[in-house]
Amino acid sequence: MSLKYGVLGLLKGEPLHGYEVKNRFEAMLGGTWEVNIGQIYTTLQRLERDGLVKPVGQRGDRRKLQYELSDAGQKALDQWLAQPDSGPQQLHEDIYVKLLLATRIANGDLQPMLARQKRTYLQRLRDLNRLEERARHDGRIDLARLVRGALLHTEADLKWMDELSSERFGAEEAE
């Protein structure tokens, strides 16, 4: 998810200052994306420059400035929400480039790399399962649905890793 649109979406509900945006953004995603406060303020400044948000009132007692969604920001958010996403997998992701390079560099022996990657995916599955359970326990069905999608994608990635590791794939590669 784009931080820009996440900020716009959070400001749709009510005016917020940077730390509130940061905390709500992280809470919305169940703590799976930790955002640097500098990124939040830089994003808010760009959004203000582009006319998508506007400051509300004066700086508060802690020098905090609240922002709200502008009409242009509402329009940009609506357009972004209405556009279908291209999907989670892009062929320029690191794993694909690593596999292509490893095939060339390691003379096709992908087993060590695949084993490490599989361990990482298995850990991700465990972490996602815990997060889904916690989200359901907390009544965060929205987050549980999001995590369920990530679980299904990770399971598909594991299946793909198994296919790459199989002798059948190695035999196809040799042909």
C-alpha positions as CSV (number, residue, x, y, z in Angstrom):
1,M,0.0,0.0,0.0
2,S,1.2,3.4,-0.8
3,L,2.0,5.5,2.2
4,K,0.6,8.6,0.4
5,Y,-2.8,7.0,0.0
6,G,-2.7,5.6,3.4
7,V,-2.2,9.1,4.8
8,L,-5.0,10.5,2.6
9,G,-7.4,7.7,3.7
10,L,-6.7,8.4,7.4
11,L,-7.2,12.1,7.0
12,K,-10.6,11.4,5.4
13,G,-12.1,10.7,8.8
14,E,-10.8,13.7,10.7
15,P,-7.9,16.1,11.0
16,L,-4.8,14.6,12.4
17,H,-1.2,15.6,13.1
18,G,1.8,13.6,12.1
19,Y,2.2,11.4,15.1
20,E,-1.5,10.6,15.1
21,V,-1.2,9.6,11.4
22,K,1.8,7.4,12.2
23,N,0.2,5.6,15.1
24,R,-3.1,5.0,13.3
25,F,-1.3,3.9,10.1
26,E,0.7,1.3,12.1
27,A,-2.4,0.2,14.1
28,M,-4.4,-0.1,10.9
29,L,-1.9,-2.7,9.6
30,G,-1.6,-4.5,12.9
31,G,2.0,-3.3,13.5
32,T,3.3,-5.0,10.3
33,W,4.6,-1.8,8.8
34,E,6.6,0.5,11.0
35,V,6.8,3.9,9.6
36,N,9.5,6.5,10.4
37,I,7.9,9.7,11.6
38,G,10.2,11.6,9.2
39,Q,8.4,9.7,6.3
40,I,5.1,10.8,7.6
41,Y,6.0,14.5,7.8
42,T,7.7,14.4,4.4
43,T,4.6,12.8,3.0
44,L,2.4,15.4,4.6
45,Q,4.5,18.2,3.2
46,R,4.4,16.7,-0.3
47,L,0.6,16.2,0.0
48,E,0.2,19.9,1.1
49,R,2.5,21.1,-1.7
50,D,0.3,19.1,-4.2
51,G,-2.9,20.5,-2.8
52,L,-4.2,17.2,-1.5
53,V,-4.2,18.1,2.2
54,K,-4.4,21.4,4.0
55,P,-3.4,22.5,7.5
56,V,-6.1,23.1,10.0
57,G,-5.7,26.1,12.3
58,Q,-2.4,27.0,13.9
59,R,0.3,24.9,15.4
60,G,-0.7,23.5,18.8
61,D,1.1,23.7,22.1
62,R,3.6,21.1,21.1
63,R,4.2,22.8,17.7
64,K,2.0,20.1,16.1
65,L,0.0,21.0,13.0
66,Q,-3.1,19.1,12.1
67,Y,-4.0,18.4,8.5
68,E,-7.2,17.5,6.7
69,L,-8.1,16.1,3.3
70,S,-8.7,18.7,0.7
71,D,-11.3,18.3,-2.1
72,A,-8.5,17.5,-4.5
73,G,-7.2,14.9,-2.0
74,Q,-10.7,13.4,-1.7
75,K,-10.8,13.1,-5.5
76,A,-7.3,11.6,-5.7
77,L,-8.2,9.1,-3.0
78,D,-11.4,8.1,-4.7
79,Q,-9.6,7.6,-8.0
80,W,-6.9,5.4,-6.4
81,L,-9.5,3.3,-4.5
82,A,-11.5,2.8,-7.7
83,Q,-8.4,1.5,-9.8
84,P,-7.8,-2.2,-9.7
85,D,-4.3,-3.2,-8.5
86,S,-2.0,-5.0,-10.9
87,G,-1.4,-7.7,-8.3
88,P,1.1,-8.4,-5.6
89,Q,3.7,-10.1,-7.8
90,Q,5.9,-8.0,-10.0
91,L,8.6,-9.7,-12.1
92,H,11.1,-7.1,-10.9
93,E,10.9,-8.2,-7.3
94,D,14.1,-9.2,-5.7
95,I,13.3,-12.9,-5.5
96,Y,12.9,-13.2,-9.3
97,V,16.1,-11.4,-10.1
98,K,18.0,-13.4,-7.4
99,L,16.7,-16.7,-9.0
100,L,17.7,-15.6,-12.5
101,L,21.2,-14.6,-11.3
102,A,21.7,-17.6,-9.1
103,T,20.8,-19.9,-12.0
104,R,23.6,-18.3,-14.0
105,I,26.2,-17.9,-11.2
106,A,25.7,-21.2,-9.5
107,N,25.4,-23.2,-12.7
108,G,21.8,-23.9,-12.0
109,D,22.2,-25.1,-8.4
110,L,19.4,-23.2,-6.7
111,Q,19.0,-25.6,-3.8
112,P,20.9,-23.6,-1.1
113,M,19.1,-20.4,-2.1
114,L,15.7,-22.1,-2.3
115,A,16.2,-23.7,1.1
116,R,17.0,-20.4,2.7
117,Q,14.0,-18.8,1.0
118,K,11.7,-21.6,2.0
119,R,12.7,-21.2,5.7
120,T,11.9,-17.4,5.4
121,Y,8.5,-18.2,3.9
122,L,7.7,-20.7,6.6
123,Q,8.6,-18.1,9.3
124,R,6.4,-15.6,7.5
125,L,3.5,-18.1,7.6
126,R,4.0,-18.6,11.3
127,D,4.0,-14.8,11.9
128,L,1.0,-14.2,9.7
129,N,-1.0,-17.0,11.4
130,R,-0.3,-15.4,14.8
131,L,-1.3,-12.0,13.4
132,E,-4.5,-13.3,12.0
133,E,-5.4,-15.0,15.3
134,R,-4.7,-11.8,17.2
135,A,-6.7,-9.7,14.7
136,R,-9.7,-12.0,15.0
137,H,-9.4,-12.1,18.8
138,D,-9.3,-8.2,18.8
139,G,-12.4,-8.0,16.5
140,R,-10.3,-6.6,13.6
141,I,-12.0,-8.5,10.8
142,D,-10.6,-6.0,8.3
143,L,-7.1,-6.8,9.3
144,A,-7.8,-10.5,9.5
145,R,-9.0,-10.5,5.9
146,L,-5.9,-8.6,4.8
147,V,-3.6,-11.1,6.6
148,R,-5.6,-14.0,5.2
149,G,-4.7,-12.8,1.7
150,A,-1.0,-12.5,2.6
151,L,-1.2,-16.1,4.0
152,L,-2.6,-17.4,0.8
153,H,0.1,-15.6,-1.3
154,T,2.8,-17.0,1.0
155,E,1.4,-20.5,0.7
156,A,1.5,-20.1,-3.1
157,D,5.1,-18.9,-2.9
158,L,6.0,-22.0,-0.8
159,K,4.3,-24.3,-3.4
160,W,6.3,-22.5,-6.1
161,M,9.5,-23.0,-4.1
162,D,8.7,-26.7,-3.8
163,E,8.2,-26.9,-7.5
164,L,11.5,-25.2,-8.2
165,S,13.2,-27.6,-5.8
166,S,11.7,-30.7,-7.4
167,E,13.5,-33.0,-9.8
168,R,10.8,-32.4,-12.4
169,F,11.8,-28.7,-12.6
170,G,15.5,-29.5,-12.7
171,A,14.8,-32.0,-15.6
172,E,12.8,-29.3,-17.5
173,E,15.7,-26.9,-17.0
174,A,18.2,-29.3,-18.5
175,E,16.1,-29.9,-21.6
